Amino acid sequence: MRHARLLIPLLVLATVLVDLAAAVMIAPIRSGGTVALWMVFLSLPMSQVGLLSAWAALGKAPAPWRAVGLVLPLALWSKVMGTLLGGPGSLSATEESSQWTFYLLMEALATVALLGTARAAGLQLTGVDEAAHPADPRTPRRFQFSLGRLFSWLTAAALVLAGLGYTFHLGRLGLRSRDFRSMTIIAAMNVILLSAALYVMLGRGRRFVRWLVGLAALVAAAGLLWLHSDVVPVGLIIGTGAVWLLGSLAVVRVAGYRLSWRRLSGPPQPPNED
């Protein structure tokens, strides 16, 4: 099944190519253009930052580099959206970039907090090789904080702060209470749909139960949507983003990754002889 692992780099490459193609197509029609094309384009940063947040919370890479891998694409997306929506080099572009950074960071932190809590409770993302050779749960963890790890955190913190400082300017944020409420509703819908999509596509439960959970998430997201003033355009953006999520996670599933729960402590249980 090692060849299946190639699907993940191919997914990343395809995602980058789609982003570039969408940016090239949308750039000439910044002030107008087809509404449907804008809906698709606006869904890209939301869904992709959601996927990166899930990886940052559940991934196996060192935590400092997961933070960098989340924040730098987030900052890049914010800069791209600010430039395309506000115009290159304008004050409006700075404001748009700051607002997108604020929104995407809010969505990312909520997702990482939720999935990070689940990870602390025993949730893990395992591949085919790990499932075939599980680690001994009785093996004690080592909490040594080496000098190399310290430098990793310092370097990662510098990169994260530089990325956020490049796109986020507090003085140009310009958020009204209505804008903040709108961002909160959209972020909540995205977090709900991402969590459900992870379980639907990567969960180990019965298919009927998994899709029932997905349906319940859709109902919850629809309930939040009715609290938003722009129901139709926001619904199109969120719906398109959900399709991106399901498609990307389907590739991850085919590559052999699944969500599972591990025992955090306690002796191994004897086999059931019934």
C-alpha positions as CSV (number, residue, x, y, z in Angstrom):
1,M,0.0,0.0,0.0
2,R,3.0,2.3,-0.1
3,H,2.0,3.6,-3.5
4,A,-1.2,4.9,-2.0
5,R,0.9,7.4,0.1
6,L,1.8,9.1,-3.2
7,L,-1.8,10.3,-3.3
8,I,-1.2,12.8,-0.5
9,P,1.7,14.7,-2.4
10,L,-0.4,14.5,-5.5
11,L,-3.4,16.0,-3.6
12,V,-1.2,18.9,-2.4
13,L,0.1,19.5,-5.9
14,A,-3.4,19.4,-7.4
15,T,-4.6,21.8,-4.7
16,V,-1.9,24.3,-5.4
17,L,-2.5,24.1,-9.2
18,V,-6.3,24.7,-8.7
19,D,-5.5,27.7,-6.5
20,L,-3.2,29.2,-9.1
21,A,-5.7,28.5,-11.9
22,A,-8.5,30.1,-9.9
23,A,-6.5,33.2,-9.0
24,V,-5.5,33.7,-12.7
25,M,-9.1,33.3,-13.8
26,I,-10.5,35.6,-11.2
27,A,-7.9,38.4,-11.3
28,P,-9.1,40.1,-14.6
29,I,-12.6,40.3,-13.3
30,R,-11.9,41.7,-9.9
31,S,-14.7,44.3,-10.0
32,G,-17.3,42.0,-11.4
33,G,-17.6,38.7,-13.2
34,T,-19.6,35.6,-12.8
35,V,-21.1,35.2,-9.3
36,A,-20.7,31.4,-9.3
37,L,-16.9,31.8,-10.1
38,W,-16.5,34.1,-7.1
39,M,-18.4,31.6,-4.9
40,V,-16.0,28.8,-5.8
41,F,-13.0,31.1,-5.3
42,L,-14.1,32.3,-1.9
43,S,-14.7,28.8,-0.8
44,L,-11.1,27.7,-1.5
45,P,-9.3,29.5,1.5
46,M,-12.0,28.5,3.9
47,S,-11.9,24.8,3.1
48,Q,-8.2,24.5,2.6
49,V,-7.3,26.3,5.9
50,G,-9.8,24.0,7.5
51,L,-7.9,21.0,6.2
52,L,-4.6,22.5,7.3
53,S,-6.0,23.0,10.7
54,A,-7.1,19.4,10.9
55,W,-3.5,18.4,9.9
56,A,-2.0,20.8,12.5
57,A,-4.2,19.2,15.2
58,L,-3.8,15.6,14.3
59,G,-0.7,15.3,12.2
60,K,2.5,13.4,13.2
61,A,5.0,16.1,12.2
62,P,6.7,18.1,15.0
63,A,4.3,20.7,16.4
64,P,6.4,23.8,15.5
65,W,6.4,22.9,11.8
66,R,2.7,22.1,11.8
67,A,2.1,25.6,13.2
68,V,4.3,27.0,10.4
69,G,2.5,24.8,7.8
70,L,-0.8,26.2,8.9
71,V,0.0,29.9,9.4
72,L,2.1,30.6,6.3
73,P,-0.5,29.3,3.7
74,L,-3.2,31.2,5.8
75,A,-1.2,34.4,5.5
76,L,-0.6,33.8,1.8
77,W,-4.3,33.3,1.2
78,S,-5.1,36.5,3.1
79,K,-2.7,38.4,0.9
80,V,-4.1,37.0,-2.3
81,M,-7.7,37.7,-1.2
82,G,-6.8,41.2,-0.1
83,T,-5.1,42.0,-3.4
84,L,-7.9,40.5,-5.6
85,L,-10.7,42.0,-3.6
86,G,-9.2,45.4,-2.7
87,G,-6.8,46.1,-5.6
88,P,-3.0,45.8,-5.5
89,G,-1.2,48.1,-3.1
90,S,-4.4,50.0,-2.0
91,L,-5.6,50.8,1.6
92,S,-8.6,48.7,0.8
93,A,-6.4,45.7,0.0
94,T,-4.7,46.1,3.4
95,E,-8.1,46.1,5.1
96,E,-9.3,43.1,3.1
97,S,-6.1,41.2,3.9
98,S,-6.4,42.0,7.6
99,Q,-10.0,40.9,7.7
100,W,-9.2,37.6,5.9
101,T,-6.3,37.0,8.3
102,F,-8.5,37.6,11.3
103,Y,-11.3,35.4,10.0
104,L,-9.1,32.5,8.8
105,L,-7.1,32.6,12.0
106,M,-10.3,32.5,14.0
107,E,-11.5,29.4,12.1
108,A,-8.1,27.7,12.4
109,L,-7.8,28.3,16.1
110,A,-11.3,27.0,16.7
111,T,-10.6,23.9,14.7
112,V,-7.2,23.2,16.3
113,A,-8.7,23.7,19.8
114,L,-11.6,21.3,19.1
115,L,-9.5,18.6,17.4
116,G,-6.6,19.1,19.7
117,T,-8.9,18.4,22.7
118,A,-10.1,15.3,20.9
119,R,-6.4,14.2,20.3
120,A,-5.6,14.7,24.0
121,A,-8.6,12.4,24.7
122,G,-7.2,9.7,22.5
123,L,-8.2,10.6,18.9
124,Q,-5.5,9.8,16.3
125,L,-5.1,9.7,12.6
126,T,-3.4,6.4,11.6
127,G,-2.1,5.1,8.3
128,V,-2.0,1.6,6.9
129,D,1.5,0.8,8.2
130,E,0.6,2.2,11.7
131,A,-2.6,0.1,11.8
132,A,-0.6,-3.0,10.9
133,H,2.0,-2.4,13.6
134,P,0.4,-0.5,16.4
135,A,2.5,1.1,19.1
136,D,2.5,-0.5,22.6
137,P,0.1,1.8,24.7
138,R,2.2,0.9,27.8
139,T,5.3,2.5,26.4
140,P,5.9,5.7,28.4
141,R,6.2,9.0,26.6
142,R,9.3,11.0,26.9
143,F,8.8,14.7,27.7
144,Q,12.4,15.9,27.3
145,F,12.7,19.4,25.9
146,S,16.0,19.4,24.0
147,L,17.9,22.4,22.7
148,G,17.0,21.4,19.2
149,R,13.3,21.5,20.0
150,L,13.8,24.9,21.7
151,F,15.4,26.3,18.5
152,S,12.6,24.7,16.4
153,W,10.0,26.5,18.4
154,L,11.9,29.8,18.3
155,T,12.3,29.5,14.5
156,A,8.7,28.5,14.0
157,A,7.5,31.4,16.2
158,A,9.5,33.8,14.1
159,L,8.1,32.5,10.9
160,V,4.5,32.6,12.2
161,L,4.8,36.1,13.5
162,A,6.4,37.3,10.3
163,G,3.6,35.7,8.2
164,L,0.9,37.2,10.3
165,G,2.7,40.6,10.5
166,Y,2.8,40.7,6.7
167,T,-0.9,40.4,6.2
168,F,-2.5,41.5,9.5
169,H,-2.6,45.2,10.5
170,L,-4.8,45.9,13.5
171,G,-5.3,49.6,12.7
172,R,-6.8,48.6,9.3
173,L,-9.0,45.8,10.6
174,G,-12.1,48.0,10.6
175,L,-14.5,45.4,11.9
176,R,-18.0,46.4,13.0
177,S,-20.1,44.2,15.3
178,R,-22.1,43.1,12.3
179,D,-19.0,42.0,10.5
180,F,-17.7,40.1,13.5
181,R,-21.1,38.3,13.9
182,S,-21.0,37.3,10.3
183,M,-17.5,35.9,10.6
184,T,-18.3,34.0,13.7
185,I,-21.4,32.4,12.1
186,I,-19.4,31.4,9.0
187,A,-16.5,30.1,11.0
188,A,-18.8,28.0,13.2
189,M,-20.5,26.5,10.1
190,N,-17.1,25.6,8.6
191,V,-15.9,24.0,11.9
192,I,-19.0,21.9,12.2
193,L,-18.9,20.7,8.5
194,L,-15.1,20.0,8.7
195,S,-15.6,17.9,11.9
196,A,-18.5,16.0,10.3
197,A,-16.6,15.5,7.1
198,L,-13.6,14.0,9.0
199,Y,-15.8,11.5,10.7
200,V,-17.8,10.7,7.5
201,M,-14.8,10.1,5.3
202,L,-12.2,8.8,7.8
203,G,-14.2,7.4,10.7
204,R,-14.3,3.6,11.4
205,G,-18.0,3.4,12.3
206,R,-20.7,2.0,10.2
207,R,-21.4,3.9,7.0
208,F,-25.0,4.5,7.9
209,V,-24.1,6.1,11.2
210,R,-21.3,8.2,9.7
211,W,-23.6,9.6,7.0
212,L,-26.3,10.2,9.6
213,V,-23.8,12.3,11.6
214,G,-23.0,14.2,8.3
215,L,-26.7,14.9,7.8
216,A,-27.0,16.2,11.3
217,A,-24.1,18.5,10.7
218,L,-25.8,19.8,7.6
219,V,-28.9,20.6,9.6
220,A,-26.9,22.3,12.3
221,A,-25.0,24.4,9.7
222,A,-28.3,25.3,7.9
223,G,-29.7,26.5,11.2
224,L,-26.7,28.8,11.7
225,L,-27.0,29.9,8.1
226,W,-30.5,31.3,8.7
227,L,-28.9,33.6,11.4
228,H,-26.8,35.2,8.6
229,S,-28.1,38.2,6.7
230,D,-26.8,36.9,3.3
231,V,-28.2,33.4,3.2
232,V,-27.9,32.6,-0.5
233,P,-24.3,33.7,-1.2
234,V,-23.0,32.4,2.1
235,G,-24.8,29.1,1.6
236,L,-23.2,28.7,-1.9
237,I,-19.8,29.4,-0.5
238,I,-20.1,27.1,2.5
239,G,-21.7,24.4,0.3
240,T,-18.8,24.6,-2.3
241,G,-16.3,24.5,0.5
242,A,-18.0,21.3,1.9
243,V,-17.6,19.7,-1.5
244,W,-13.9,20.6,-1.5
245,L,-13.5,19.1,2.0
246,L,-15.2,15.8,1.1
247,G,-13.2,15.4,-2.2
248,S,-9.9,16.1,-0.5
249,L,-10.7,13.7,2.5
250,A,-11.8,11.0,0.0
251,V,-8.3,11.0,-1.4
252,V,-6.9,10.8,2.2
253,R,-9.2,7.8,2.8
254,V,-8.1,6.1,-0.3
255,A,-4.5,6.6,0.8
256,G,-5.3,4.5,3.8
257,Y,-5.7,7.0,6.7
258,R,-8.4,6.5,9.3
259,L,-9.5,8.1,12.6
260,S,-9.3,5.9,15.7
261,W,-9.3,6.1,19.4
262,R,-6.4,4.8,21.6
263,R,-6.3,3.8,25.2
264,L,-4.3,6.4,27.0
265,S,-3.4,4.3,30.0
266,G,-4.1,1.0,31.8
267,P,-2.9,-2.5,31.2
268,P,-3.9,-4.4,28.1
269,Q,-7.2,-6.1,28.2
270,P,-7.5,-9.9,27.9
271,P,-9.2,-11.2,24.7
272,N,-12.9,-11.9,24.9
273,E,-13.5,-15.6,24.9
274,D,-17.3,-15.5,24.5
